[in-house]
Amino acid sequence: MRADRREEYSLTDQQRADRLLPVVRERVRDHRDRCAAYDRILTAIDTSGHPGTGLAALPWLPARMFKTHKLRSVAEHEVFRVATSSGTTGERSRVFLDQAAAAEQSRRVASAFRTVLGPARLPMMVVDTRPRLENGAMAARTASVVGLLPLGTDHTYLVDEDGRTDPRAVTEFLGRHPTGRFLLCGTTVMVWHHLYPLARDHGIDLTRAVLVHSGGWKRLHEGGVDDATFRSRLAEVSGLTEVFGYYGMVEQLGTIFLGDSRDDTYYCPDLAQVIIRDPRTWSEQPVGVPGVIEVISALPTSYPGNVVLTEDLGVVVGIDDGERPGRRFRVLGRLPRAEARGCGDAGGGPR
């Protein structure tokens, strides 16, 4: 399914459903043929009796299965990269990418963010340490940084290996780029614990920056910081107003649910859809009624991640009524007793 790479968020809700259904249905069949463990799980779960039509009738895979099973649809020698989630209990989701899947994932990330960044590569500050691969594996936080690197030039990392923020790196970067927009990226918790105090304490001007961020909201919410507070405090101390969150997960690498420029709602790319399910009946919830987030994407080809039931709670707040067409949804938090393993929850500094 090749969407127009100039605009990844162009389809209405009905157009999206019409295009996605045959593609994802075929993906599911293909993965069942190539991944015996996936086929056994779907047979055991048997979602066929649950209510729903169209995309809602597709069999879902609980996200936790990526922690307990080795799910890949390519031969072991074809695995090019293994991406892992972070977790507080030691459990990690693992997804297996062959070269084609890794390349397409990177292209999709770049295409998604070109929507808000424009076609030119921007000077880039990363609110994190320099990424490292360990034994060919890539943690989710590292993957989120690496996936954005092609969008920028002059990559400058604001956090050293000891977790300390380097004010000189920022001032030198701004000196090299005195005019024009530049890109800031990082997990939400890293931005709050490193960039925000740096800008506050050193009077750093970020009025020319555009920030893209994701993950780590659990820790911020525990400290009383919501999206509105996050935005207003950054604007107050640095002049930063162009802020875009995004929702994504290691189980669907490359599928970027892009945030609204004004609040904490998200939009689906043309290759994906979100369904909210009642946690008791598993039927699809109507607009405005919270439930468990299910994410559907045409992107995964080397592992069976096309229809994933997450451990997140959310709500669809509108359809074809926002900055972009399609479903507009909000993430409300983790399911009760779900492991707090968001990719941004690792590596945050002290409050």
N, C-alpha and C positions, 0 to 999 in steps of 0.2 A: 504494500500500500504506500504509494509515493505521494505524499502531500506536497503542495507548492512550498518550497523551502523559503520563499520570500515571506510567507505568512503562515505560521503554524496554528493560528487560533482564528479560523475563518468560517467554520461550519456551524450552522444552527444545530439545535439538539436533534431534530429529525434527520437532517442531512448526515449528521455524525452516525446516528444509529443505522441508517441505511447502508453506509459505507463500511462501518466496522463489523457488523454482524457476520457477513460471509467470510471476511478475512480471519476474524478471531475464531470462528467455528472451525475453519480449516486448520488454523494453528493448533487448536486443542486436539483435533484428530491426529495431526502429525506428531505432536509430542507424546500422545498415548502410544503411538506406534514405535517411537524411538526411545522412550524412557519407561521401562517396565515399572519402576517404583512409582512414578506419577500415575500410571494406569491403575496400579493396585490401590493407591490412595483414593482416587476418584471412585473406583468401584466400591470401596469400603464406605466412603462418605455417602454416596448415592444421593445427589441433590435433585434427582429427577422428579421426586414427588413434591418438591417445594413449589409454592406458587410463583408465577412469573412468566412473561413472554419476551421474545426478542432477546436483547442482551441480558436481561435479568434471568433468563432461563439457562444461560451457560453455566456449566459446573465450575464452582470456585475451589481454589486451593487455599487453605488457611496459611497465613504467612509463617506460622510457627513450624510448618513442615520443612521449610528451608533450613531450620536449625537442627532438625533431627534426622533428615534424610539427605542423601547425596543425589540431587536432582539435576541431571544434565541430559541433553538430547543429542549430544555429539560424542564421538569417541574420545577417550581420555587423551590420546596423543594430539587431538585437535584443540584442546583447551589452551587458549592464549593467555587468559588472565582469570584469576579468581578474586571476586570482590566479596568482602565480608562486612557485616554490620557490627556495630559496637554493642556491648551489653554489660549490665551491672552484675549479672549472675554468671558470667562466663559463657553463656549461650550466644552463638553467633550464626546469623544466617549466612549462607554461602551461595553465590551464584557463579556459574561457569560460562565464560564468554570465549567463543572462538574469534579468530581475527576479523571475520566479516561482521559479527555482532558487535565487537568492540568498536570497530570503525563506524558502524551505523549509529551506535549509541553516542559517540562523540559528535557526529554530524548533527544529530537531533538536538543535543544540548546547545550547540552553537546556533542552530537555526531558531530554537525557541528564544534565546536571549537576544538574537538580532532584532526581534520584535520591539524590544525596548531600547537597545543600545545603538541600533543602526548598523549599516554595513561595514563601517571602518573599525579596525582594531584599536582599542583605547589603551593608553598607559594604565597599568594595573597594579594596585596594592592588594595583597592578600593578607587578611587578618588571621594569620596562622603561621605555623612553622613550615619550612621547606618540606614538601611531601617526600616520603620514602616508601619504597616497596620492600616487603619482608618475605623472602622465599617465594617471590612471584605473586604474593597475595596483596590485596589492597583494601585497607579498612574503609568503611563508608565515608568517614570524614575526609580521608585522603582522596577518595574517588570524587567527592563533591568538589574538591579544589582542583584536581587534575582535569576534570571535565570542563572547567571554566578557563583553563590556561590558554587555549587557542583563541579566546576572545580578546586577549590583551597582549601588550608589548611591555618591555622593561619591567618584568615581574619582580616586585619588591615585597619581601616577607616581613611583617611587622613584629613577629614573635620569634625569639631565639629558641634554641634547643632546651634551654632551662625554663621556658615558659615566661620569660620577661619581655615586655614590650620595649621596642627601641625607638625613642623619640627622634633620634638623629636620622634614622632611615626614612622617617616621614618627611622631615624638613628637607633632606637631600632630594627625595623624590619630587616634592613640590617645586624645589629649585630647578630641577631638570625639566619640569613641565609647568611653566608659569601661566599658561593660557590653555583654554579648551577643556572639554570634559575629560574625566578619567574615571576608571572603574575601581570600585571597592567590592571585595567579595569575602565571604566567610560564613561560618555557621552563626546563627543568631546569638548563641550564648558567648561565642568568642568575640563577636562585635561588641556585646554589652560589657563584657569583663575586661576587654583590652582596648578597643578603639574608643569607646565612650569616655572612660576616665582619662585616656591620653588627650583627646580633644578638649575635655573639660579643664584639665590641669595645665595644658600648654597652649590653650587658645588657638588651636589649629583650625584653619578655615577650610571647610569641606563643601562650600557652596557650589563648586563645579563638579562635584562627584555624583555618580550614580551608584547606589548600593544594591547588590543582590545578596540575599541571605536566606538561610533555611536551617531548621533544626534547633533543638535545645530549649524549646519553649517550656518544657516541664520545670526546669530549674528556675527560669525567669518568673513563671507564674507563682511558684512557691515563694519567691521574694517580692510578690506584689507588682510585678512588671508585666503589663499586657501590651498589646500591639500599639494602642494609642499612646501609652506612656513611652514606649520604646521610640516611636517616631518623634514625639514632641520633645523629649529630652535631647535626642541627637540634633534636632533642628535648633534647639535653644542654645546648645553649647558650641555648635560648629557651623550652623547654617545649612546642614544637609537636609534636603527635602525630597530628593528624587530617590525613593526607597521602594524596592520590589522584593517581597518575600516569594518563596516558591516551596511547593510541597512535592516531595519525592521520596523514594525509598530504594534500598539496595535491591529489593526483589523485582523492581522494574526500572533498572538503571536506564537513563536517557529519556524517560517519560517525565516531562516537566510540567507540573500544574502551576501555572504562573499566577502570582498574586496581583490583586487590584492595586492601582497606584495610590488609593486613598484609604484602604482599610485592610482587614485580615481575611478577606475572601479570596478564593482561588478559581481559576478557569482551567478547563481541560484542553489540551492540545487536540488537534484534529485526529490524531491517531489513538485517542484514549477517551474513556468515559468514567464517570463516577456513579455508583449506585449506593444508596443508603439503605441498609437492611434492619428490620426489626430483630433484635437479638433473641426474641422468644419464638417468633413464627418464621423468621427469615424471609418474610415477604418484603417487597420494596416499599419504603416509606415515602409518603407524599412530601411535597415541598413544605418546609417549615417544621417537620417532625424529625427529631434526632434519631440516630441509630449507628450501626457499625458501618464503617466505610469499606466498600469494595471497589477496587480499582481494576479497570479493564484496559488493556493496551495491545495494539497490534505489533509492538516492537520486539518482544523477546522471541528469538528463534533458536538459540543454543541451549535454552533451559525453559521449563514449563511455567513461565511467570506471567502469562497473558491475562489470567483472571485470578486475582488475589484478594482474599478476605483479610483485611488488615486487623491490627489490634487497636485501631484508633476509632474514636467516636466523632461523628460529624453530622452536618445537616446541610441540605440543599436550600439555599435562601432565595434563589430565583433562577429562571430559565429564559435565556435570550433577552435579558433586561439590563445588562451591565455594559461595561467598557468593551467587552468582547462577547461574541455570541456563544451560545451553549449554556451549560449548567454552571452556576456560581455557587460555591459551597464554602463552608467554614469548618475547620478542624477544632473540635471541642476538647480534645485531650485523649488520654489513654483509657482503654477499658479497665475497669476495676480488676486489680491483681495482675494486670498485664505487666510484663517486664519493662522497666523504664530503660529502653535501649536506643533511643533516638540517636542518629549519627552525630548530632551536635552536643549530646550530653557528655561526651568524653573530652577531656582536656581543657575544661573551662577553669579559669582562675578563680580565686576567692572573691566573695562578694565584698 
